Amino acid sequence: MVEPRRLLLIFFLSTLLIAYSNANVEEIQKDTEEEDEEGKVGGQKAQGVTYDARSLIINGKRELLFSGAIHYPRSTPDMWPDLIKKAKQGGINTIETYVFWNGHEPVEGQYNFEGEFDLVKFIKLIHEHKLYAVVRVGPFIQAEWNHGGLPYWLREVPGIIFRSDNEPFKKHMKRFVTMIVDKLKQEKLFAPQGGPIILAQIENEYNTIQRAFREKGDSYVQWAGKLALSLNANVPWIMCKQRDAPDPIINTCNGRHCGDTFYGPNKRNKPALWTENWTAQYRVFGDPPSQRSAEDLAYSVARFFSKNGSMVNYYMYYGGTNFGRTSASFTTTRYYDEGPLDEFGRIKNMALSLCKRALFWGVPTTLKLGPDQQAIVWQQPGTSACAAFLANNNTRLAQHVNFRGQDIRLPARSISVLPDCKTVVFNTQLVTTQHNSRNFVRSEIANKNFNWEMYREVPPVGLGFKFDLPRELFHLTKDTTDYAWYTTSLKLGRRDLPMKKNVRPVLRVASLGHGIHAYVNGEYAGSAHGSKVEKSFVFQRAVSLKEGENHIALLGYLVGLPDSGAYMEKRFAGPRSITILGLNTGTLDISQNGWGHQVGIDGEKKKLFTEEGSKSVQWTKPDQGGPLTWYKGYFDAPEGDNPVAIVMTGMGKGMVWINGRSIGRYWNNYLSPLKKPTQSEYHIPRAYLKPKNLIVLLEEEEGNPKDVHIVTVNRDTICSAVSEIHPPSPRLFETKNGSLQPKVNDLKPRAELLCPGKKQIVAVEFASYGDPFGACGAYFIGNCTAPESKQVVEKYCLGKPSCQIPLDSIHFSDQNDACTHLRKTLAVQVKCA
């Protein structure tokens, strides 16, 4: 199956950067090194990081920073080098990451810096790739991460109030932040020590909750700032979305359009930095797909840099996977899959890099070119260094403007970049690049002889650990599991039960969240849950009660801890009111009937997801599916080296383990408004695989695994769409002594294609020169097309790893004269193998 082309220019982790060959990348890096002279400040050769109103100054040199967010625990360590390499190839010169407190200190005083939590290794890899690093220490991070990164045990510290001028919280925050900074200093990872870290962040978007704490919020901000400065990291500190960031801490912007929404630095000597440019939208279970076009992303960045911005961080550049139970409440296992690098990329920064000299040393002037059109011109006094950003803010119509004697066409809602105030090298609506489509290919090897066995849990009766009322679910589970049982019993006489055969009692459970599975007398009665927007819910189902002793068992479950808002330590979940309606004796409130409790389910305690633990129970052939069922199977490692995923067709809700390691929660029966699961495919890291692999599923509801299968994933379908009015690629230009010069003589528009890896183009699946429409993976011929389109593309491309098709190489026949007045586009889709 093929997923249609996504407008963000995404690449699968197994592919090389498609837009340029390695030779092109080396050429670009060489040009960048030559242009670095333009950023030197007063001939300085200092070691360290400072700033002024224009930019950060790193080792005596100004820098335009194009940062990509990659969170180390959302991938496996074997993936880190390739992710960082692809980010660099995509034009990124900085990697940003949060620090994950609950990953590093899951138990108070017990630290973890191994495996995917090896922060030092990750930062050193960034350094090896000659990139800068931004470390957002927090320690509250939100990030759609479980509990916003705060460890659960912090909730149970007496008298604590999170993120406030509260002594217990400040004590633990100071201890952790100090430990992290000291660890990084010991490894000499800050820029003044010769390391890659140029910025550090304290707190995170605190302005959004500050008023809830009144004066305690104001004083906390000041305290957090002083704490950061006292750690002597000797790099600038930032606070994102924090208007009152205390000097010298820099307040930064988060959002989609900081060029228009940012109120600016709170002091005139601070630079304009953008810490989160949201490349898409994270999703929660129940959401439809969310995408952001490459055109909108490019527009936002050009706008910000034209208005004095000097750093953008693409959040996320690679979203990755929320393995295990690490996602925040209701957040999907797949995180920011629509980012430039998907779960399993490239954004054009080159046009802005050609403007460096004018942006660093020029003076901006804004000119009105029309009702909705303007030019922001950066000119260095006394020199020829000049860069212009021509904006058409009309969202519907293209406009022609006259700029310095030139007639320039500006598509609707776009910005054209002129690095010399003469030559258009980039327009945000005319992104000349390659797209691709993600393909899920069923693995022949992995699905061969794939047989399931099952083990079904029995709901408990008469549990110990009794209290009158059901215990609150967060406190009961303490973030050690998603599950907790609540059991009670009640005796009913014959006169208590309904007399009519068609009338049954109703069990009603009002819960604070997140969900429950209900059993009455050992029979499954049904399930209910809340949502990200509304955590509370009411479960109501007709149930079968009998004369005598009746047993009720409720399996409460969580889908992650909250990650945002004030007073997070005071959030609650689980049953709060339990009643039985429809009895002859009236409604019976059993909330205080006396409830037994059990944290976790038996299969977890027995570790059925491990090879050894799976031997502790008797597995049988699967039936048609039922609630609270464990499924076990084995599969061989899939062919090739492409990324691997499991498609959870037919399943309800639960979790997946591969060789004892959880790849996260699945929830296929929580459908979006489009009547489809929010996520159906789940990433299995190659690092988790062996030649023969144990897979274990926990199905909470009534799914059946007969259609579950393993796939490999590729982006071997590649596309290019270029029109007659596309400007030439920025990579075809260079700046020398402040002058923009073309590197080649032929700057005519052309479609460029490059296969991933060492593959070659084996088929031209679509080609049309005319007015085609659609997207990669779903192109269609429009009202006119050159009949020879496919033949010409095959001539240039078949059997080659890459190709370029000049638009003027395709001609219309006489029958197509009606199309000659159109602005024609060449759309090409090919398959690589």
C-alpha positions in Angstrom: 0.0 0.0 0.0 1.1 3.5 -0.7 0.6 6.6 1.4 0.0 9.8 -0.7 2.7 12.4 -0.9 3.1 14.5 2.1 3.8 18.2 1.4 6.6 18.2 4.0 9.6 16.9 2.3 10.1 13.8 4.4 12.4 10.9 4.0 12.5 7.5 5.6 15.4 6.8 7.9 16.9 4.2 5.6 17.3 6.6 2.7 20.0 9.0 1.9 19.2 12.6 1.5 17.4 12.7 -1.9 17.8 16.4 -2.7 21.6 16.3 -3.1 24.3 13.7 -3.7 27.1 13.5 -1.2 29.3 15.5 -3.7 26.7 18.3 -3.6 26.7 18.3 0.2 30.5 18.5 0.3 30.3 21.4 -2.2 27.8 23.2 -0.1 29.8 22.8 3.1 32.9 24.2 1.3 30.9 27.2 0.2 29.7 27.7 3.7 33.2 27.6 5.1 34.2 30.3 2.6 31.2 32.5 3.6 32.0 32.1 7.3 34.4 35.0 7.0 31.4 37.3 6.5 30.3 36.5 10.1 33.5 37.5 11.9 33.0 40.2 14.5 35.8 42.8 14.6 38.4 40.2 13.7 37.6 38.3 17.0 38.9 34.8 17.4 37.5 34.4 20.9 36.4 31.0 22.3 32.8 31.1 23.6 29.3 32.3 23.0 28.0 35.8 23.4 25.2 37.7 21.7 23.9 41.1 20.7 20.7 42.4 19.2 21.5 40.8 15.8 22.6 37.2 16.6 24.5 34.8 18.7 28.3 35.3 18.3 30.0 31.9 18.5 33.8 31.9 18.8 33.9 35.5 17.5 31.7 34.8 14.6 28.0 35.5 13.9 25.9 32.6 12.9 22.5 32.0 11.3 21.3 28.9 13.1 19.0 26.3 11.5 18.3 23.9 14.2 16.4 20.6 14.2 14.8 19.0 17.2 15.8 15.3 17.7 15.0 13.8 21.1 17.5 11.1 22.0 15.1 8.7 23.9 12.6 8.7 21.0 15.0 6.6 18.9 17.6 4.0 19.6 21.3 4.8 19.9 22.1 2.9 16.7 19.8 5.4 14.8 21.4 8.5 16.2 24.4 8.8 13.8 22.1 8.5 10.7 19.5 10.9 12.1 22.2 13.5 12.8 23.8 12.9 9.4 20.5 13.4 7.6 19.7 16.5 9.5 23.1 18.0 8.5 22.5 17.0 4.9 19.2 18.7 5.1 20.8 22.1 5.9 20.7 21.8 9.7 23.7 23.2 11.6 22.3 22.7 15.1 20.5 19.9 17.0 18.2 20.7 19.8 17.0 18.3 22.5 15.3 18.3 25.8 16.7 16.5 28.9 14.3 13.9 30.3 14.3 13.9 34.1 12.0 10.9 34.6 14.1 8.9 32.2 17.3 9.8 34.0 16.0 9.5 37.6 13.0 7.1 37.5 13.6 6.4 41.2 14.8 9.1 43.5 18.5 9.0 43.7 18.9 6.2 41.1 20.2 7.5 37.8 20.1 6.1 34.3 22.3 7.4 31.5 22.4 4.1 29.6 21.0 3.1 26.2 18.6 5.6 24.8 19.1 7.8 27.8 22.9 8.2 27.1 22.7 12.0 26.9 26.5 12.4 26.8 26.9 10.0 23.9 24.2 11.8 21.9 25.8 15.3 22.4 29.2 13.8 21.5 27.8 12.5 18.3 26.5 15.9 17.4 30.0 17.2 18.0 31.5 14.5 15.8 29.3 15.7 13.0 30.5 19.3 13.5 27.1 20.6 14.5 26.1 22.9 17.4 23.8 21.7 20.2 21.0 23.4 22.1 20.2 21.6 25.4 16.8 22.4 27.0 17.4 21.3 30.6 13.9 22.2 31.9 13.6 20.2 34.0 9.9 20.5 33.1 9.8 20.0 29.4 6.1 19.1 28.4 7.1 17.7 25.0 4.0 15.4 25.0 6.3 13.2 27.2 4.9 11.3 30.2 4.4 13.8 33.1 6.2 16.5 31.2 9.5 14.9 32.1 8.9 15.1 35.8 9.4 11.8 37.7 6.3 10.4 39.4 8.0 10.2 42.8 8.1 14.0 42.8 4.3 14.0 43.3 4.7 12.3 46.6 7.2 14.7 48.2 5.4 16.2 51.2 4.2 19.8 50.6 5.3 20.0 47.0 3.8 22.3 44.4 5.3 21.9 40.9 6.9 24.8 39.1 6.3 27.4 41.8 8.3 29.2 44.4 8.0 26.2 46.6 10.9 25.0 48.6 10.5 21.2 48.1 10.2 21.6 44.3 13.1 24.0 44.1 15.3 21.7 46.1 14.8 18.8 43.8 14.9 20.9 40.6 18.2 22.5 41.7 19.7 19.2 42.5 18.8 17.7 39.1 19.7 20.7 36.9 23.0 21.1 38.7 23.8 17.4 38.2 23.0 17.6 34.5 25.1 20.8 33.9 28.0 19.4 35.9 27.9 16.2 33.9 28.1 18.0 30.6 30.8 20.3 31.9 32.8 17.3 33.1 32.7 16.0 29.5 33.7 19.4 28.2 30.6 19.7 26.1 29.9 23.4 26.4 31.2 25.7 23.6 33.7 27.6 25.7 35.3 24.2 26.6 35.5 23.3 22.9 32.2 21.4 22.9 29.0 21.8 20.7 26.5 23.3 23.3 25.9 26.9 22.5 22.6 27.5 24.3 20.9 26.0 27.4 17.3 26.4 28.4 15.8 26.7 31.9 12.0 26.0 32.4 9.6 25.8 29.5 6.7 28.0 28.3 6.1 29.1 31.9 4.2 32.2 30.9 1.2 29.9 30.1 0.7 29.0 33.7 2.5 31.8 35.6 -0.6 33.7 36.6 -2.0 30.7 38.3 0.7 31.0 41.0 0.4 34.8 41.3 3.4 36.3 43.1 4.8 32.8 43.6 5.0 32.4 39.9 6.8 35.7 39.4 9.4 34.9 42.1 9.9 31.4 40.7 10.9 32.8 37.3 13.5 35.0 38.9 14.8 32.1 41.0 15.0 29.8 38.0 17.0 32.4 36.1 19.4 32.9 39.0 19.8 29.2 39.3 20.7 28.8 35.6 23.3 31.6 35.8 24.8 30.2 38.9 25.8 27.0 37.2 28.6 28.7 35.2 27.9 26.9 31.9 29.3 30.1 30.3 26.8 29.9 27.4 23.6 32.1 27.1 20.5 30.7 28.7 17.1 31.0 27.2 13.5 30.8 28.4 10.9 30.1 25.7 7.6 32.0 25.7 8.7 34.0 28.7 8.1 37.7 28.4 9.7 38.5 31.8 12.9 36.4 31.3 15.3 38.0 33.7 18.5 39.5 32.3 20.7 38.3 30.7 18.5 35.3 29.8 17.0 35.5 26.3 13.2 35.1 25.9 12.4 33.2 22.7 9.4 32.3 20.6 7.5 29.1 20.1 4.8 28.7 17.4 4.1 28.4 13.7 4.5 32.1 12.6 6.9 33.8 14.9 7.7 36.3 12.2 4.2 37.8 12.9 3.3 36.7 16.4 6.6 37.2 18.4 6.5 40.3 20.6 10.2 40.4 20.4 13.1 40.2 22.8 12.4 41.9 26.1 15.6 43.9 25.9 17.1 45.6 22.9 20.5 43.9 23.3 19.0 40.4 22.9 18.6 38.5 19.5 15.4 37.2 18.1 15.4 33.4 18.5 12.7 30.9 17.5 12.9 27.7 19.7 9.9 25.8 18.3 8.7 26.2 14.7 6.1 23.4 14.7 6.6 21.3 11.6 3.3 19.6 12.0 1.1 18.8 15.0 1.6 16.0 17.5 -1.4 13.7 17.6 -3.4 12.1 20.3 -5.5 8.9 19.9 -8.7 9.9 18.2 -7.2 12.6 16.1 -7.3 12.8 12.2 -4.0 13.2 10.3 -2.3 16.6 10.8 0.1 18.1 8.2 1.8 21.3 7.5 2.9 22.2 3.9 6.5 22.8 3.0 5.3 26.1 1.5 3.9 27.3 4.8 7.0 26.3 6.7 9.3 28.0 4.2 7.1 31.2 4.3 7.3 31.3 8.1 11.1 31.0 8.2 11.7 33.5 5.5 9.3 35.9 7.3 11.1 35.5 10.6 14.6 36.0 9.2 13.5 39.0 7.2 12.4 40.6 10.4 15.7 40.3 12.3 15.5 36.6 13.3 18.7 34.7 13.4 17.8 31.2 14.7 15.0 28.8 13.9 14.5 25.4 15.5 12.3 23.0 13.5 10.2 21.2 16.2 10.3 18.3 15.4 12.8 17.6 12.8 12.6 14.0 13.7 9.7 13.1 16.1 10.4 9.4 16.6 8.6 6.9 18.8 7.2 7.0 22.3 8.4 3.6 23.3 6.9 1.8 26.2 4.8 4.0 28.4 6.7 7.3 27.8 3.9 9.2 26.0 1.8 11.8 27.8 -1.9 11.3 28.3 -3.6 10.0 25.1 -0.5 10.9 22.9 0.1 8.4 20.2 3.1 6.2 20.1 4.2 7.8 16.9 5.4 11.4 17.6 5.5 14.2 15.0 5.5 11.6 12.2 4.8 14.4 9.7 8.1 16.1 10.5 10.9 16.5 7.9 12.2 13.0 9.0 9.3 10.7 9.7 9.2 8.0 12.4 11.0 5.4 10.5 13.9 15.7 4.8 14.9 18.5 4.0 14.0 22.2 4.3 15.7 24.8 2.2 17.9 27.0 4.3 20.4 27.8 1.5 18.6 30.8 0.2 18.9 32.5 3.6 22.6 31.5 3.9 23.3 33.4 0.7 22.0 36.5 2.5 24.4 36.2 5.5 26.5 39.3 5.0 23.5 41.6 4.5 21.6 40.1 7.3 24.5 40.3 9.7 25.8 43.8 8.9 23.0 45.5 7.0 20.3 47.9 8.1 16.7 46.9 7.4 14.2 49.1 5.5 10.6 48.3 4.8 9.1 49.4 1.5 5.4 49.2 0.5 5.0 47.7 -3.0 1.2 47.4 -3.1 -1.9 47.0 -0.9 -0.7 43.6 0.5 2.9 43.6 -0.8 6.0 44.8 0.9 9.8 44.5 0.6 12.1 44.2 3.6 15.6 45.2 2.3 18.8 44.7 4.2 21.6 46.9 3.0 25.1 47.2 4.4 26.1 50.8 4.3 29.0 51.6 2.0 29.1 48.2 0.3 27.2 46.3 -2.3 25.9 43.7 0.2 22.1 43.7 -0.1 19.4 41.2 0.4 15.7 41.6 -0.2 12.6 39.7 0.9 9.5 40.5 -1.2 6.3 39.4 0.4 2.8 39.0 -1.1 0.5 38.8 1.9 -2.6 38.3 -0.3 -3.7 34.8 0.5 -5.6 34.2 -2.7 -4.1 36.1 -5.7 -0.6 36.3 -7.2 0.6 39.8 -7.8 3.2 41.6 -9.9 5.4 44.2 -8.2 8.0 46.6 -9.4 11.2 46.3 -7.4 14.2 48.3 -8.4 13.1 48.4 -12.0 12.2 44.7 -12.3 8.7 43.3 -12.7 8.6 40.4 -10.3 5.7 37.9 -10.0 4.8 36.9 -6.4 2.5 33.9 -5.9 -0.2 34.2 -3.3 1.0 34.3 0.3 4.6 33.9 -0.6 8.0 35.5 -0.1 10.7 35.7 -2.7 14.3 35.9 -1.6 16.8 38.0 -3.5 20.3 37.6 -1.9 21.7 40.5 -4.0 18.5 42.5 -4.3 18.4 41.6 -8.0 18.1 37.8 -8.4 15.2 35.7 -7.2 16.8 32.4 -6.0 13.8 31.2 -3.9 10.1 31.6 -3.5 8.3 30.0 -0.6 5.4 28.8 -2.9 7.8 27.5 -5.6 9.8 25.0 -3.7 12.1 23.3 -6.2 12.8 19.9 -4.7 12.1 16.2 -4.7 9.2 14.6 -2.8 8.5 11.0 -2.0 5.8 8.6 -0.9 6.0 6.1 1.9 5.5 2.5 1.0 4.6 -0.3 3.5 5.7 -3.6 1.9 4.5 -6.9 3.5 7.6 -8.9 4.5 7.6 -12.4 3.0 10.1 -13.7 5.5 8.7 -12.3 8.7 5.1 -13.3 7.9 5.9 -16.9 6.8 4.6 -19.5 9.3 3.5 -16.7 11.6 1.3 -18.5 14.1 -0.3 -17.1 17.2 -1.0 -18.6 20.6 -3.1 -17.1 23.3 -3.5 -16.8 27.1 -6.6 -15.1 28.6 -6.5 -13.6 32.0 -9.3 -14.2 34.5 -10.7 -11.2 36.4 -9.8 -11.4 40.1 -12.3 -11.9 42.9 -12.1 -10.6 46.5 -8.7 -8.8 46.3 -7.0 -7.7 49.4 -5.6 -4.2 50.0 -9.1 -3.1 50.9 -10.5 0.4 51.3 -14.0 1.7 51.6 -13.6 3.7 48.4 -11.7 3.0 45.2 -8.2 4.5 45.4 -7.1 7.3 43.0 -5.5 5.7 40.0 -2.3 7.9 39.6 -1.4 7.4 43.2 -2.3 3.7 43.1 -0.2 2.8 40.1 2.7 5.2 40.8 3.6 5.2 37.1 4.7 1.6 37.3 1.9 0.3 35.1 -1.1 1.5 33.1 -3.5 -0.9 35.0 -5.1 -1.5 38.4 -7.9 -3.8 39.5 -10.8 -2.8 41.7 -13.0 -5.5 43.1 -16.1 -5.7 45.3 -18.9 -8.1 46.0 -22.5 -7.7 46.9 -25.4 -10.0 47.9 -28.8 -9.6 46.2 -32.0 -11.3 47.1 -34.7 -12.4 44.6 -36.8 -9.3 45.4 -33.8 -7.0 44.6 -33.7 -8.2 41.0 -36.0 -6.9 38.2 -39.0 -9.1 37.8 -39.4 -8.6 34.0 -37.2 -10.7 31.8 -36.5 -7.8 29.4 -35.3 -5.5 32.1 -31.7 -5.7 33.3 -29.8 -3.7 35.9 -27.3 -1.1 34.7 -23.8 -0.7 36.1 -22.8 3.0 36.1 -19.2 4.1 36.8 -18.4 7.8 36.8 -14.6 8.1 36.4 -12.1 10.9 36.4 -10.2 9.1 33.6 -8.7 7.6 31.6 -10.6 4.3 31.0 -12.1 1.1 32.5 -12.9 -2.4 31.4 -15.8 -3.8 33.5 -16.5 -7.4 34.5 -19.5 -8.8 36.3 -19.4 -12.3 37.7 -16.4 -13.1 35.5 -18.1 -11.9 32.3 -16.9 -8.9 30.3 -19.5 -6.1 30.5 -17.7 -3.5 28.3 -15.3 -0.7 28.2 -15.3 3.1 28.2 -12.8 5.9 28.2 -12.3 9.7 28.2 -10.2 11.7 25.8 -7.4 14.2 25.7 -9.9 17.0 25.7 -12.2 15.6 28.4 -10.6 13.1 30.7 -13.7 12.3 32.7 -16.4 9.9 31.4 -19.3 7.8 32.5 -19.5 4.0 31.8 -23.1 2.6 31.6 -23.9 -1.0 30.6 -26.7 -3.4 31.2 -25.3 -6.3 33.2 -26.4 -9.7 34.4 -26.8 -10.0 38.2 -27.9 -13.1 40.1 -29.5 -14.0 43.4 -26.8 -14.4 46.0 -23.2 -13.2 45.7 -22.2 -11.0 42.8 -18.7 -10.1 42.0 -17.7 -6.8 40.2 -14.2 -6.2 38.9 -13.1 -3.0 37.2 -9.8 -2.7 35.4 -8.9 0.9 35.5 -6.3 2.0 33.0 -4.2 5.1 32.2 -2.9 6.3 28.9 0.0 8.3 30.2 0.3 11.0 32.8 -0.5 14.7 32.2 2.2 16.9 30.7 1.0 20.4 31.0 -0.8 23.0 33.0 -0.6 24.3 36.6 -0.8 22.1 39.7 0.0 18.9 37.8 0.6 17.2 41.1 -3.1 17.6 41.9 -4.5 15.8 38.8 -6.6 12.7 39.5 -7.9 9.7 37.6 -10.0 6.5 38.3 -13.5 5.7 39.5 -15.2 8.2 41.7 -18.8 7.0 41.8 -20.1 3.5 41.2 -23.8 2.7 41.2 -26.3 0.0 40.1 -29.5 1.2 38.5 -32.7 -0.7 37.8 -33.0 -2.8 40.9 -36.4 -3.3 42.4 -35.1 -1.7 45.6 -33.9 1.4 43.8 -30.5 2.7 42.8 -27.7 1.1 44.8 -24.6 3.2 45.4 -21.7 0.8 45.9 -18.9 3.5 45.9 -18.3 2.8 49.6 -19.0 -0.9 49.4 -15.4 -1.8 50.3 -13.0 -2.3 47.4 -10.0 -4.5 47.0 -7.1 -3.4 44.8 -4.3 -4.8 42.7 -1.7 -2.8 40.9 -1.0 -4.2 37.5 -2.3 -7.4 35.8 -1.1 -10.9 36.3 0.6 -11.2 32.9 2.7 -8.1 33.7 3.8 -9.6 37.0 4.7 -12.9 35.3 6.5 -11.0 32.5 4.7 -12.9 29.8 6.3 -10.6 27.3 9.7 -12.2 27.9 11.0 -15.6 26.7 11.3 -16.9 30.3 8.1 -15.4 31.6 6.1 -16.7 28.7 6.8 -20.3 29.9 4.9 -19.7 33.2 1.5 -20.1 31.7 -0.3 -22.6 29.3 -0.8 -21.1 25.9 -3.6 -22.3 23.6 -4.7 -21.9 20.0 -6.4 -18.5 19.6 -10.2 -18.3 19.4 -12.2 -15.4 17.8 -10.8 -12.9 20.3 -11.7 -11.7 23.7 -10.8 -9.2 26.3 -7.7 -9.2 28.4 -5.9 -11.7 26.2 -2.2 -12.2 25.6 -1.0 -13.3 22.2 2.4 -14.8 21.5 4.2 -15.6 18.3 7.5 -15.8 16.6 8.8 -14.2 13.4 12.1 -14.2 11.5 13.8 -10.9 10.9 12.5 -9.2 7.8 14.6 -9.2 4.6 16.9 -6.2 3.7 17.8 -3.3 6.0 14.8 -1.0 5.6 13.0 0.0 8.7 10.4 -2.4 10.1 6.9 -1.9 11.4 3.9 -3.9 12.6 0.4 -3.3 11.2 -2.2 -3.8 13.9 -5.1 -4.6 11.7 -8.1 -6.1 13.6 -6.8 -5.2 17.1 -8.5 -3.0 19.7 -6.3 -1.5 22.4 -3.2 -2.7 24.2 0.6 -2.9 24.0 3.3 -4.7 21.9 6.6 -6.2 23.0 9.4 -7.4 20.7 11.9 -9.7 22.5 10.8 -8.3 25.8 11.0 -4.6 24.9 7.8 -2.6 24.6 7.4 -0.6 21.4 4.5 1.3 22.8 0.7 1.4 23.2 -1.6 0.7 20.3 -5.3 1.8 20.1 -6.8 0.8 16.8 -10.4 0.9 17.8 -10.3 4.6 18.9 -11.3 6.0 15.6 -10.9 9.6 14.4 -13.8 11.6 12.9 -12.7 10.1 9.6 -13.6 6.7 10.9 -10.0 5.5 10.8 -7.4 4.7 13.5 -5.1 7.6 14.4 -2.2 5.2 14.1 -2.2 1.7 12.5 1.6 1.0 11.9 4.0 0.8 14.8 7.8 1.1 14.5 10.0 -1.9 15.4 13.6 -0.7 15.7 16.0 -2.9 13.9 18.1 -2.8 17.1 15.3 -4.8 18.8 15.5 -7.7 16.3 17.3 -11.0 16.3 17.2 -13.7 13.6 14.2 -15.2 15.4 11.9 -12.9 17.4 9.3 -13.2 20.1 6.3 -10.9 19.7 3.8 -10.6 22.5 0.6 -8.5 22.3 -1.7 -7.6 25.2 -5.2 -7.0 23.9 -7.4 -5.3 26.4 -10.6 -5.5 24.5 -11.8 -7.9 21.8 -9.3 -7.6 19.0 -8.1 -10.6 16.9 -4.5 -10.8 15.6 -5.2 -12.9 12.6 -4.6 -10.0 10.2 -1.6 -8.4 12.1 1.5 -8.5 9.9 5.1 -7.2 9.7 6.1 -4.8 7.0 9.2 -3.1 5.8 9.1 0.6 4.9 10.7 2.5 2.1 10.5 5.7 0.2 11.4 4.3 -3.2 8.6 6.2 -4.9 10.1 9.6 -5.6 8.7 12.6 -7.4 9.5 16.1 -8.7 7.1 18.9 -9.8 8.6 22.0 -11.4 6.9 24.8 -13.3 8.2 27.2 -16.0 8.2 30.0 -13.4 10.2 28.2 -10.7 13.4 30.1 -9.8 16.6 28.2 -10.1 17.8 26.3 -7.1 19.7 28.3 -4.5 22.5 25.6 -4.6 23.3 26.9 -8.1 24.6 30.2 -6.6 27.4 31.3 -4.4 28.6 34.5 -2.8 32.1 35.8 -3.3 33.2 39.0 -1.7 29.6 39.9 -1.1 28.6 39.3 -4.7 26.1 36.7 -5.8 27.4 34.6 -8.7 25.9 31.6 -10.6 27.9 28.4 -10.5 26.6 27.2 -13.9 25.6 28.8 -17.1 22.2 27.0 -17.5 19.7 28.2 -14.9 16.6 27.0 -16.7 14.0 25.1 -14.6 14.5 21.4 -14.5 13.1 18.4 -12.6 15.7 16.6 -10.5 15.5 13.1 -9.1 17.9 11.1 -7.0 17.2 7.5 -5.8 18.0 6.6 -2.2 21.1 4.6 -1.4 22.6 2.8 -4.4 19.3 2.2 -6.2 18.4 3.1 -9.7 15.3 4.3 -11.5 13.5 1.2 -12.8 10.2 2.6 -13.9 8.5 5.9 -14.7 5.1 5.6 -13.1 3.8 9.1 -14.0 5.0 11.9 -16.2 3.0 14.9 -17.5 4.1 18.2 -18.9 1.1 20.5 -18.9 -1.3 21.1 -16.0 -1.1 17.9 -13.9 -2.5 17.9 -10.3 -2.3 15.8 -7.2 0.6 14.7 -5.0 3.4 12.2 -5.0 1.8 8.8 -5.0 -1.4 10.2 -6.4 -0.7 12.4 -9.5 -3.4 12.9 -12.2 -3.2 14.2 -15.8 -5.0 17.6 -16.1 -6.7 19.2 -19.1 -3.6 19.1 -21.3 -0.4 17.2 -21.4 2.5 16.7 -23.8 2.1 13.1 -25.2 5.8 12.6 -25.2 6.2 13.4 -21.5 6.8 9.9 -20.3 9.0 9.0 -23.2 11.3 12.0 -22.6 11.5 11.3 -18.8 12.4 7.6 -19.6 15.1 8.7 -21.9 16.7 10.9 -19.2 16.1 8.7 -16.2 15.7 4.9 -16.7 18.6 2.9 -15.4 20.2 5.8 -13.6 20.6 6.6 -9.9 19.8 10.3 -10.6 18.6 12.4 -13.5 17.7 16.0 -14.5 14.9 16.7 -17.0 15.0 20.2 -18.5 11.6 21.5 -19.1 12.5 22.8 -22.6 13.3 19.2 -23.6 9.5 18.4 -23.8 7.4 19.8 -26.7 3.8 19.9 -27.4 2.3 18.6 -30.7 0.1 20.7 -32.9 -3.0 19.2 -31.3 -2.0 20.9 -28.0 -1.9 24.5 -29.2 -4.7 25.3 -26.7 -2.2 24.6 -23.9 0.6 26.8 -25.1 -0.7 29.8 -23.1 -0.7 28.0 -19.8 2.1 28.2 -17.3 3.1 24.6 -17.7 4.4 22.2 -15.0 6.3 19.0 -15.3 5.3 16.4 -12.7 7.3 13.1 -12.5 6.9 10.0 -10.4 9.4 7.2 -10.6 10.2 4.0 -8.8 13.7 3.1 -7.5 15.0 -0.3 -6.9 
